[in-house]
Amino acid sequence: MVLMTQSEEENFALSASIDNARNVSHILKAVHFKDTATVFATENGLKVTVEDSKCIQANAFIQEQVFQEYVIREDSITFRINLDILQECLSIFGSSSPSTTAMRMMYNGYGTPLVLTLEEDGAVTDCSIKTQEPDQTLDFEFSAANVINKVIMKAECLKEAFNELDVTSEVLQITMSPDAPYFRLATYGLLGQSHNDIPKDSSMVEYFECGQTQSNRYRLNLLKPSVKAVNLANKVCIRMDHRGFLSLQYMIKNENAQVCFVEYYCCPDEEFEDDNEPAM
């Protein structure tokens, strides 16, 4: 990695370096379903937020421990960036290269670009990505104190269940209950209703806590982006609060076996909330 002098480092509001850029791009893949993202930087690391239709929000958390160096000279920094371009820059030497790409990230405050210096096998590339004024992100007001039901399972289990969903259905109904069927994913497609049950005593289920039966429907097209995260994850925590808001927390390990987290929030679909079946 090209080194910088201390005076050069001090010019930046945020500077971070990592020996393997794939450890950043890997976690960003889990939330890359829109072309722009909002980046929040604090002393604890980076949070990258992507939203769609004011109904779903994905957050990727990259802790400061993931970086070999991480320096922030303000309490917090926020900017908006084109996620497509950022991912292209992070994989500029090729995503399948057997070598690792070292990366230094620098940002000098409002209106300035995000500057990346990437090095692999002695070849160095500098990238300058325009940043934008951040939009206000949604606050789903999802509090652990209001969680009614919670299930932790191996990601492979949810991946298989997602793969079996009827894609002709407009909604996915999620039922969580202290009694059978315990955890059910149901769809209502062109061929009628279908469902997939996961019992609480399944070897795939690591934790099951349900205080009451909840059954809520969510727009399937809004939940589809979370498949990106489940394909990368080792475990997933599924929670519902008292309003029926859904939280999907994914535990993802990078190439250095460090754990990062991605969380999706989704609100229930009011159009189908009181219907026995969605309109066909």
C-alpha positions in Angstrom: 0.0 0.0 0.0 1.2 3.5 -0.9 2.0 5.2 2.4 1.1 8.8 3.2 2.9 11.2 5.4 1.3 12.2 8.8 0.6 15.7 7.5 -1.3 14.3 4.5 -3.3 12.0 6.7 -4.3 14.8 9.0 -5.9 16.7 6.0 -8.7 14.1 5.8 -11.8 14.0 8.0 -11.9 10.3 7.4 -9.2 7.9 6.4 -9.1 4.1 6.5 -7.0 1.3 5.1 -7.6 -2.4 4.6 -5.3 -5.1 3.3 -8.1 -6.9 1.4 -10.7 -4.7 -0.3 -12.9 -7.8 -0.9 -13.7 -7.6 2.8 -15.5 -4.3 2.1 -17.0 -5.2 -1.3 -18.3 -8.5 0.1 -20.4 -7.0 2.7 -21.7 -4.2 0.4 -23.0 -6.9 -2.0 -25.6 -7.8 0.6 -27.2 -4.3 0.3 -26.5 -3.5 -3.3 -30.0 -3.4 -4.7 -30.2 0.3 -5.6 -27.6 2.5 -7.3 -27.0 4.9 -4.4 -26.3 4.5 -0.7 -25.9 6.8 2.3 -22.6 6.3 4.3 -22.5 7.1 8.0 -19.1 7.1 9.6 -18.4 7.2 13.4 -15.6 6.1 15.6 -17.2 2.6 15.6 -16.9 2.2 11.9 -19.1 2.6 8.8 -22.8 2.0 8.3 -24.0 1.9 4.6 -27.7 2.4 4.2 -29.8 1.6 1.1 -33.6 2.2 0.9 -36.4 1.6 -1.5 -40.0 2.8 -1.7 -40.0 4.1 1.9 -40.9 0.5 2.9 -37.6 -1.3 3.1 -34.2 -0.4 4.5 -30.9 -2.3 4.4 -27.9 -1.5 6.6 -24.4 -2.9 6.2 -22.2 -2.4 9.3 -18.4 -2.5 8.8 -16.8 -2.2 12.2 -13.6 -0.2 12.6 -11.8 -3.4 13.7 -12.2 -4.7 10.1 -9.8 -2.0 8.9 -6.0 -2.1 9.6 -6.2 1.7 10.1 -9.3 3.7 10.8 -9.2 7.5 11.7 -12.1 9.9 11.9 -11.6 13.5 13.0 -15.2 14.4 13.5 -17.9 13.0 15.7 -19.8 11.7 12.7 -19.7 12.0 8.9 -22.5 11.4 6.4 -22.5 11.5 2.6 -24.3 9.9 -0.3 -22.5 7.9 -2.9 -23.1 5.9 -6.1 -22.9 2.3 -4.9 -22.5 1.0 -8.5 -19.3 3.0 -9.0 -17.9 2.3 -5.5 -18.2 -1.5 -6.1 -16.6 -1.2 -9.6 -13.7 0.6 -8.0 -13.3 -1.9 -5.2 -13.0 -4.7 -7.8 -11.0 -2.8 -10.4 -8.3 -5.5 -10.5 -10.9 -8.2 -10.9 -13.1 -9.9 -8.3 -11.8 -13.4 -9.0 -8.1 -12.4 -8.8 -6.1 -14.8 -6.5 -4.2 -11.8 -5.2 -5.6 -9.4 -2.6 -6.2 -5.7 -3.3 -5.1 -3.3 -0.6 -7.2 -0.2 -0.3 -7.0 3.2 1.3 -10.2 5.3 1.6 -10.1 9.1 2.2 -12.8 11.7 2.6 -12.3 15.3 3.5 -15.8 16.5 4.4 -18.9 18.0 2.8 -18.8 18.4 -1.0 -15.5 16.6 -1.5 -15.0 13.3 -3.3 -14.3 9.9 -1.7 -10.8 9.0 -2.8 -9.7 5.4 -3.1 -6.1 4.2 -3.6 -6.0 0.5 -4.6 -2.8 -1.6 -4.9 -2.4 -5.1 -6.1 1.0 -6.8 -6.9 2.7 -3.4 -7.3 0.1 -1.9 -9.6 -1.6 1.2 -8.1 -4.9 2.9 -9.1 -6.5 6.0 -7.7 -10.2 6.5 -7.9 -12.2 9.7 -7.1 -15.9 9.2 -6.6 -18.2 12.2 -6.3 -20.3 12.4 -3.2 -23.7 14.0 -2.8 -25.7 15.6 0.0 -27.3 12.8 2.0 -31.1 12.4 2.0 -32.8 11.9 5.3 -33.1 8.1 5.9 -36.1 6.4 7.3 -36.4 5.7 11.0 -38.4 2.5 11.5 -38.3 3.0 15.3 -37.6 -0.7 15.7 -36.7 -1.3 19.3 -35.6 -4.5 20.9 -38.0 -3.7 23.8 -40.9 -4.0 21.4 -39.9 -7.3 19.8 -42.6 -9.9 20.3 -41.1 -12.9 18.4 -37.5 -13.8 17.6 -36.0 -16.8 15.7 -32.3 -17.4 15.0 -31.5 -20.1 12.3 -28.8 -21.1 10.0 -28.9 -19.0 6.8 -28.9 -22.1 4.7 -32.4 -23.0 6.1 -33.9 -19.6 5.1 -32.1 -19.7 1.7 -33.8 -23.0 0.8 -37.1 -21.6 2.0 -36.7 -18.5 -0.1 -35.7 -20.5 -3.2 -39.0 -22.4 -2.9 -41.2 -19.3 -2.8 -43.9 -18.9 -5.5 -42.6 -15.9 -7.4 -46.1 -15.3 -8.9 -47.3 -14.2 -5.4 -47.4 -10.5 -4.6 -46.9 -11.1 -0.9 -45.0 -13.2 1.5 -46.9 -14.1 4.7 -44.7 -14.8 7.7 -46.3 -16.5 10.7 -44.5 -16.9 14.0 -46.2 -18.7 16.8 -45.5 -20.4 20.2 -47.5 -23.3 18.8 -47.5 -25.2 15.5 -46.6 -24.3 12.8 -44.1 -22.2 14.8 -42.5 -20.5 11.7 -44.3 -20.5 8.4 -43.6 -18.7 5.1 -46.7 -18.7 2.8 -47.3 -17.3 -0.7 -50.5 -16.9 -2.7 -49.6 -17.3 -6.4 -51.4 -18.2 -9.6 -51.7 -21.9 -8.5 -53.0 -21.0 -5.1 -51.5 -21.0 -1.6 -48.3 -22.7 -0.7 -46.3 -22.7 2.5 -43.0 -23.8 4.0 -42.9 -24.7 7.7 -39.8 -24.7 9.9 -40.4 -26.4 13.3 -38.8 -24.9 16.4 -37.0 -28.1 17.1 -35.3 -28.3 13.7 -31.5 -28.7 13.8 -31.4 -25.5 11.7 -33.0 -23.5 14.4 -30.6 -22.2 17.1 -33.0 -20.0 19.1 -36.8 -19.7 19.2 -38.7 -17.2 21.4 -42.3 -16.4 20.5 -44.5 -14.6 23.0 -47.7 -14.6 20.8 -48.9 -15.6 17.4 -48.2 -13.1 14.7 -49.0 -13.3 11.0 -48.1 -10.4 8.7 -47.8 -10.0 4.9 -45.0 -8.2 3.2 -44.5 -7.3 -0.5 -42.5 -10.0 -2.0 -40.7 -7.7 -4.4 -39.5 -5.6 -1.4 -38.0 -8.6 0.3 -36.3 -10.0 -2.8 -33.2 -7.9 -2.2 -32.6 -9.6 1.1 -31.8 -12.8 -0.8 -28.5 -11.1 -1.6 -27.7 -11.1 2.1 -29.0 -14.6 2.9 -26.7 -16.0 0.1 -23.7 -14.5 1.9 -24.7 -15.2 5.5 -23.9 -17.9 8.1 -26.8 -17.1 10.4 -30.0 -15.0 10.3 -32.0 -13.5 13.1 -35.7 -12.9 12.3 -37.7 -10.5 14.6 -41.1 -9.0 14.6 -42.2 -6.1 16.8 -45.7 -5.3 18.1 -46.6 -3.4 14.9 -45.6 -6.3 12.6 -42.5 -4.6 11.4 -39.9 -7.1 10.3 -36.2 -7.2 11.0 -33.8 -9.6 9.3 -30.3 -9.6 10.8 -27.6 -11.4 8.8 -24.3 -12.5 10.3 -21.7 -12.5 7.5 -18.1 -13.6 7.8 -15.4 -12.0 5.5 -12.3 -13.7 4.2 -10.5 -13.0 7.4 -13.2 -14.8 9.4 -14.3 -11.4 10.9 -18.0 -11.1 11.5 -20.0 -8.2 10.0 -23.7 -7.6 10.2 -26.4 -6.6 7.7 -29.9 -5.8 8.7 -33.1 -5.4 6.6 -36.2 -3.6 7.9 -39.5 -4.0 6.2 -43.0 -2.7 7.1 -46.1 -4.9 6.7 -48.3 -4.4 3.7 -51.4 -2.6 4.8 -53.3 -3.4 1.6 -53.4 -7.1 2.6 -53.2 -6.8 6.3 -56.9 -7.5 7.0 -57.6 -9.8 4.0 -57.8 -13.5 4.2 -56.2 -13.8 0.8 -54.7 -11.2 -1.5 -56.6 -10.2 -4.6 -55.6 -12.2 -7.7 
